Amino acid sequence: MPMDIVDQELFDAEQDAASPQRYHRRASDEIERVATASSSSSAITSAREDANFNTMSRLPTQADLERHPTEISRIATHRSQHVGTVGGGAYSRTSSRASKRPLPAFGAGKPYPPPLPEQEEYVVEFDGPDDPLHSQNWPMRKKVTIASILAYTTVTSTFTSSIFSAATSHVAAQFHVGLEVGLLGTTLYVLGFAVGPTLWAPLSELKGRRLPVVIAMFGFSIFSIGSATGKDIQTVLICRFFAGFFAACPLAVVAAIFSDMFDNRSRGTAIAVFSVTVFTGPLLAPFIGGFIVTSHLGWRWTEYISSFMGFSAFVLDLFFLKETYPPVILIEKAAELRRRTKNWGIHAKQEEIEVDFRELVTKNFSRPLRLLFTEPIILAITIYMSFIYGLLYLFLTAYSLVFVGVHGFTPGVAGLTFFGMILGELIAGLAVILQQPWYLRKLAANNGIPVPEWRLPSIMVGGIAFAIGIFWFGWTGYHKDILWVAPTLSGLFTGFGLMSIFLQCLNYIVDSYLMFAASAIAGNTLLRSTCGAVFPLFARQMFDGMGIQWASTLLGCVALALVPIPFIFYKYGAKLRQRSAYAPTAPPAAPRQPSNTSSDEEEKEDLNDTALRAVRSRRDSVAERANKESA
């Protein structure tokens, strides 16, 4: 496949940096320019301009950027963001539609103006790796404030998914339907989690992160009000589905916002905090919902409270959430420069993108499904994650059967027993955070190149703990003579295992598939959310028919059967990725040897070469895959 201009620029940059014959050290007043995805001209540039851009330009101007490892790393990031955006690919109509029909007349008898000289000079970019506009360079106080607001937004979405479970029997009684129909209030909401990311994920790549979150929280709040005021079961269920559809936005976008704001040193901690909010939300809701439905307020107030939380999140996001997506930050920068300079040629690379329906379908439907069913790593990990995610919502029914049915607790008091699982999840999140120094040391020893299998030991431990917790819950919760504390404490193991497996499985997929991680996660989310929606529908029948102890034994045996998955991938994962058409494999990097004679400049060149090798590996992977898909 012929390289487009961005590829050509990257290739020239690599050759210039990596080849001793072509690279010459710069004078102290000479700055070297490296093309980034945000500074590269589009694929519809004229042939004359193509020729001008095929070489590196060294200009004695302080406005240009000195080559820097962080800046080169962001070349790969911005390039992958541009390629991964719907409409930004090499075969989208952004680059091909213009040639299919003649240009219209310019108008008013005017001839076409001459093309912009050196078009690349009109594309705005960041002012080096320390540009304060880039979200990773914001003050830590600002990052923490935004992260806290987004954590509350995410808790609101997941909290609402399970609070309705406490109202199931009351809803069924009021509308004269069976319990299974009442359970659809939870099922359809979680099903909205499966469908929603197909809209919110590409929208966040086109228009930025802030706009989808603000729109989604407003829509979520409106449909929660609809669920609270519904006069028939159909209205309640339909509104619950659309509330889940809008609530899926934080689940799809917030992790990306954290990736925008935090670098490799702090991103692991940020994502761990995000994952804790995803899983503690559904477990905080049952005891609140239980106390509400047994009070004079009634079941409708479970939805009113959700809508109040949603409107609060909407106000916080509207006034305090700032745009973090670098390509869209550059759009805002370009708009300001156009207004102040009256130079209307100034623009950001992201503004060249047009939505392409065919590419939308490919990147959000066909490619995620193809990855899910053709990649052994993704399929096995997704099955594992789907099982534990389904059990998360199945426990909403199982805990009620044990603590209300066996021990005679009220729904509100029974909901308090979920704090065992919450505590286990918090311990797992803390364990992942405490592993970050160890992970960063291994990353530094490997020249900054991550090895996906480093994520697997946590999954191994978590899988064993999760299976133990399920057996413990079943065989201590089936008889009222066994103190209620025993099944409550089992939540320490199930919560720890659930969080350890889920968080590190996500990291393993991202590390393994890099640029195709979004598609891999999309397929994972579809199957995982479907299991979360379906499992509650058969939970009561299974536990009533088999008995609490034997139903838990069945689930525990399935959990044990899935435990070997991380062990297998720890040994064979690298070989499977080498055979994959999607997973990029970089050549192994030799550990850096300490040398007393190496200068600072030589160490900097080593860092540059390492970053450029990562760029080359990622670019070649995308080019190879795009060539196969186009064929």
VENBEL-V665184 format. One record per run of one state. SS is the DSSP state (@ for helix, = for strand, . for the rest). FROM is the first residue (numbers start at 1). LEN is the number of residues. If there is no record, write none. Layout:
ss=SS from=FROM len=LEN
ss=SS from=FROM len=LEN
This chain:
ss=. from=1 len=4
ss=@ from=5 len=14
ss=. from=19 len=12
ss== from=31 len=2
ss=. from=33 len=14
ss=@ from=47 len=7
ss=. from=54 len=4
ss== from=58 len=2
ss=. from=60 len=9
ss=@ from=69 len=16
ss=. from=85 len=8
ss=@ from=93 len=8
ss=. from=101 len=18
ss=@ from=119 len=4
ss== from=123 len=1
ss=. from=124 len=11
ss=@ from=135 len=3
ss=. from=138 len=2
ss=@ from=140 len=36
ss=. from=176 len=3
ss=@ from=179 len=29
ss=. from=208 len=1
ss=@ from=209 len=21
ss=. from=230 len=3
ss=@ from=233 len=29
ss=. from=262 len=2
ss=@ from=264 len=30
ss=. from=294 len=6
ss=@ from=300 len=21
ss=. from=321 len=5
ss=@ from=326 len=16
ss=. from=342 len=5
ss== from=347 len=1
ss=. from=348 len=1
ss=@ from=349 len=4
ss=. from=353 len=4
ss=@ from=357 len=18
ss=. from=375 len=1
ss=@ from=376 len=31
ss=. from=407 len=4
ss=@ from=411 len=6
ss=. from=417 len=2
ss=@ from=419 len=16
ss=. from=435 len=1
ss=@ from=436 len=10
ss=. from=446 len=6
ss=@ from=452 len=26
ss=. from=478 len=6
ss=@ from=484 len=63
ss=. from=547 len=1
ss=@ from=548 len=32
ss=. from=580 len=20
ss=@ from=600 len=31
ss=. from=631 len=1
